[in-house]
Amino acid sequence: MSNEPFVVIGSTGMLGRAVAADMRRRGIEFLAPTRAEVDLSKLETIDRLPQCHAIINCAAWTDVDGAEGHEAEATLVNGEAVSRLASRCVGGVYVGFSTDYVFDGRSTTPYCSSHERAPLNAYGRSKAYGEELLELEHTTWLNIRTSWLYAPWGKNFVLTMRQLLFARDTIKVVNDQRGRPTSVEHLARVTLDLIDRRARGHWHATDGGECTWYEFACEIKSLTGAPATIDPCTSDQFPRPAKRPAFSVLDLSKTEAELGPMPHWKDNLADVLRRVPEGITHA
Ligand SMILES: NC(=O)c1ccc[n+]([C@@H]2O[C@H](COP(=O)([O-])OP(=O)(O)OC[C@H]3O[C@@H](n4cnc5c(N)ncnc54)[C@H](OP(=O)(O)O)[C@@H]3O)[C@@H](O)[C@H]2O)c1
């Protein structure tokens, strides 16, 4: 391994915190520039980074609905900045994260890593553009697509749902979008294992199993013993600015052939909920 540093961008985010923690646990030293030091919306700040052994980019424009009215800003951070970061990795590797939302949701079988991109919303287009630019890079890169992230910290469906299930009598949750929830701690482990194995190109990493948001919410209710009733609804009954794919299950066969089976989302969810302090909605 070279003496050049690992760099983690976005170490304050939901996934970035898990990646940083796992790297410390493995005894890997790394630099974690703050957003004031490296701001992906100011491309020139990326040039301040030293020559790196690996850049792990956990930063992104992640506001899916907000991207609808700010597509240029989202594209700068999720597109051009990705290319600029990757170009810093001469002799090293750029590691970034993309999304199930690069796909159109029309498939009825899991999306494999070489499936054609056809995003339905601005956020998906910005991430797809980042992928296209990576494919033009002459440096080495690993792009890990993932979906429906949750953690004992940050702003995510699990913590929001747990809070609502204790605060309200009834909640409506959409039952016509199917995907794979993903614990960021699991994703961090998979990411570092894939880096260790010198994986390159597009890979998928999520928890095992699949569900709808409604089924996900029902499992949170069951594990927490929350009293609220959950009513299934359609996406049309719960309109949001950004259209979501109806089916965005990512195929895991390539990753599982390399690393073994991905743990089921219900097991990862139970583990995460056991460790969330009572009353926490996000931290
Ligand atoms: N969340 C999901 O369900 C999901 C699903 C599929 C894929 N992904 C992808 O997974 C990755 C991690 O997502 P996440 O949910 O962990 O993200 P997150 O919690 O929203 O964190 C985003 C991180 O990016 C940083 N950031 C945002 N804009 C920046 C900028 N202009 N310059 C530098 N840093 C900036 C934030 O810094 P501050 O703390 O300063 O704001 C934060 O550290 C992203 O690539 C995302 O697209 C996420």
The ligand as a Gaussian input file, in Angstrom:
#p B3LYP/6-31G(d) Opt

LIG

0 1
 N      -29.693000       8.557000       1.778000
 C      -30.071000       7.614000       0.923000
 O      -31.125000       6.963000       1.100000
 C      -29.227000       7.290000      -0.276000
 C      -29.720000       6.349000      -1.221000
 C      -28.926000       6.033000      -2.320000
 C      -27.674000       6.615000      -2.485000
 N      -27.234000       7.540000      -1.577000
 C      -25.902000       8.129000      -1.775000
 O      -25.091000       7.743000      -0.668000
 C      -24.136000       8.784000      -0.397000
 C      -24.223000       9.166000       1.082000
 O      -25.530000       9.674000       1.356000
 P      -25.969000      10.143000       2.836000
 O      -27.437000       9.884000       2.943000
 O      -25.028000       9.594000       3.851000
 O      -25.769000      11.708000       2.737000
 P      -26.048000      12.839000       3.840000
 O      -26.315000      12.226000       5.170000
 O      -27.050000      13.783000       3.262000
 O      -24.635000      13.562000       3.936000
 C      -24.155000      14.302000       2.855000
 C      -22.751000      14.749000       3.171000
 O      -22.322000      15.526000       2.048000
 C      -21.815000      16.747000       2.524000
 N      -21.994000      17.748000       1.499000
 C      -23.154000      18.147000       0.922000
 N      -22.899000      19.109000       0.010000
 C      -21.551000      19.286000       0.018000
 C      -20.663000      20.153000      -0.688000
 N      -21.121000      21.043000      -1.587000
 N      -19.350000      20.081000      -0.435000
 C      -18.859000      19.210000       0.480000
 N      -19.642000      18.395000       1.205000
 C      -20.978000      18.432000       0.961000
 C      -22.618000      17.038000       3.788000
 O      -21.924000      17.981000       4.574000
 P      -22.684000      18.828000       5.718000
 O      -22.738000      17.919000       6.907000
 O      -21.794000      20.001000       5.890000
 O      -24.049000      19.168000       5.171000
 C      -22.648000      15.636000       4.410000
 O      -21.413000      15.368000       5.057000
 C      -24.467000       9.909000      -1.370000
 O      -23.664000       9.782000      -2.510000
 C      -25.917000       9.643000      -1.758000
 O      -26.240000      10.202000      -3.027000
 C      -27.976000       7.882000      -0.475000

